[in-house]
Amino acid sequence: MITIVTDSSSYFKKKEALDLGIRVVPINYSVNGQSYSETYSDMNGDFESLLRGKGEFTTSHPNVSAFLSCFDEEIRKGNEALCITISSRLSGAYSTAFAAAGQSDSGRIGLFDSQLTAGGLYILIKETKKLIDSGLSLHEVLKELPAIRDKICIAFSVDDMAPLRKSGRIGFVRMSFGTLLNTKPILLCKDGAVVSDSIARGNAEVIKKLVAKIGARTPEVVISYIGDNRLATNLYSVIKNAYPGVTVTLQKIGPVLGIHLGLKVIAISFAE
């Protein structure tokens, strides 16, 4: 049996992860020196109130022992482990998983850099589970994953660029979004990094631009969000009206991406 190991930025709900047999390794964060661990998307408590306060907010990837304990436990059960992490360009989770795998000589651990996060990582893992359930070996699954990953798109918008600029996870952006005529950025997670795509004026145009990126044959769209539930549900309704046959999933983003993106985020992820 192959067990998928991922990190908490995949934002599975606890029941869904347990039903799929997916193991989730927490990413850590701290608020004013107090350490916390991010977990399933429905078990992070009222982190938004915590992050609204003034102070120092930081994140840190899982340590080697967190991944190693998962790998060792699965190997003791007679299983293989396939670890799929948040993009290595956004976090050090992949490098620590790689180091953990290097401490095992079992030959039963596979690693894959998703180059994604949140809804994109969520979709990739569910597609990986389908491959495993079809009977493919660990080696065969790893060969299939790059083509699946490269078809997954993430587009999103934030109200405030300051957290992203502070995190160093985006290059130079000319316009001061949010201060000129209610402008907001449309951003992409491309090749594992955050890049600027276009500009939207107001939430209505944000929705229009995000929906315009969805292909006619897309089977599933994941809406990831923080803060503005109404914007997320409006986007949900627009997608369902435009593409009645598409499965649309609402996903609450957790504190780790909240620290880097801010507390008003709306995103869509889908496979082209």
QUIURKA-V959830 format. One record per residue. SS is DSSP state (alpha for helix, beta for strand, coil for the rest). NEAR is the number of other C-alpha atoms within 12 Angstrom. Layout:
# QUIURKA-V959830
[[SS,NEAR] [SS,NEAR]]
This chain:
# QUIURKA-V959830
[[coil,22] [beta,36] [beta,39] [beta,44] [beta,47] [beta,48] [beta,49] [alpha,44] [alpha,47] [alpha,48] [coil,47] [coil,44] [coil,29] [alpha,21] [alpha,17] [alpha,21] [alpha,29] [alpha,16] [alpha,13] [alpha,25] [coil,26] [coil,35] [beta,38] [beta,41] [beta,39] [coil,38] [coil,39] [beta,33] [beta,32] [beta,24] [beta,26] [coil,16] [coil,13] [beta,15] [beta,17] [beta,26] [beta,32] [coil,36] [coil,33] [coil,35] [coil,37] [coil,23] [coil,21] [coil,30] [coil,19] [coil,19] [alpha,32] [alpha,25] [alpha,16] [alpha,24] [alpha,31] [alpha,19] [coil,14] [coil,10] [coil,14] [coil,19] [beta,30] [beta,27] [beta,32] [beta,27] [coil,35] [coil,38] [coil,26] [alpha,28] [alpha,24] [alpha,29] [alpha,41] [alpha,28] [alpha,24] [alpha,35] [alpha,42] [alpha,29] [alpha,22] [alpha,28] [alpha,24] [alpha,15] [coil,15] [coil,16] [coil,25] [beta,30] [beta,43] [beta,45] [beta,45] [beta,50] [beta,47] [coil,48] [coil,33] [coil,26] [coil,24] [coil,35] [coil,35] [coil,25] [alpha,41] [alpha,35] [alpha,27] [alpha,31] [alpha,40] [alpha,30] [alpha,22] [alpha,29] [alpha,33] [alpha,22] [coil,20] [coil,27] [coil,13] [coil,19] [coil,19] [coil,29] [beta,39] [beta,35] [beta,38] [beta,38] [beta,36] [coil,46] [coil,38] [coil,44] [coil,50] [alpha,51] [alpha,45] [alpha,47] [alpha,46] [alpha,51] [alpha,43] [alpha,43] [alpha,46] [alpha,32] [alpha,31] [alpha,39] [alpha,33] [alpha,20] [alpha,26] [alpha,29] [alpha,19] [coil,15] [coil,15] [coil,19] [coil,25] [alpha,31] [alpha,22] [alpha,18] [alpha,33] [alpha,31] [alpha,18] [alpha,23] [alpha,35] [alpha,23] [alpha,17] [alpha,29] [alpha,38] [coil,25] [coil,27] [beta,41] [beta,42] [beta,45] [beta,43] [beta,47] [beta,48] [beta,41] [coil,36] [coil,28] [coil,36] [alpha,23] [alpha,26] [alpha,31] [alpha,23] [alpha,19] [alpha,23] [coil,20] [coil,30] [beta,27] [coil,17] [coil,16] [coil,23] [coil,13] [coil,19] [coil,19] [coil,27] [coil,23] [coil,15] [coil,14] [coil,14] [coil,21] [beta,25] [beta,35] [beta,41] [beta,40] [beta,37] [beta,33] [beta,37] [beta,29] [coil,24] [coil,28] [beta,27] [beta,35] [beta,25] [beta,29] [beta,24] [beta,24] [beta,32] [beta,29] [beta,23] [alpha,24] [alpha,31] [alpha,20] [alpha,22] [alpha,36] [alpha,36] [alpha,27] [alpha,30] [alpha,38] [alpha,35] [alpha,19] [coil,30] [coil,33] [coil,22] [coil,19] [coil,17] [coil,26] [coil,24] [beta,34] [beta,41] [beta,47] [beta,46] [beta,46] [beta,42] [beta,39] [coil,30] [coil,25] [alpha,21] [alpha,19] [alpha,29] [alpha,35] [alpha,25] [alpha,23] [alpha,37] [alpha,34] [alpha,23] [alpha,26] [alpha,36] [alpha,23] [alpha,15] [alpha,22] [coil,23] [coil,18] [coil,15] [coil,24] [beta,24] [beta,31] [beta,31] [beta,35] [beta,37] [beta,44] [coil,48] [coil,48] [alpha,47] [alpha,47] [alpha,46] [alpha,38] [alpha,39] [alpha,34] [alpha,37] [coil,33] [coil,35] [coil,37] [beta,42] [beta,49] [beta,47] [beta,48] [beta,44] [beta,43] [beta,33] [coil,22]]
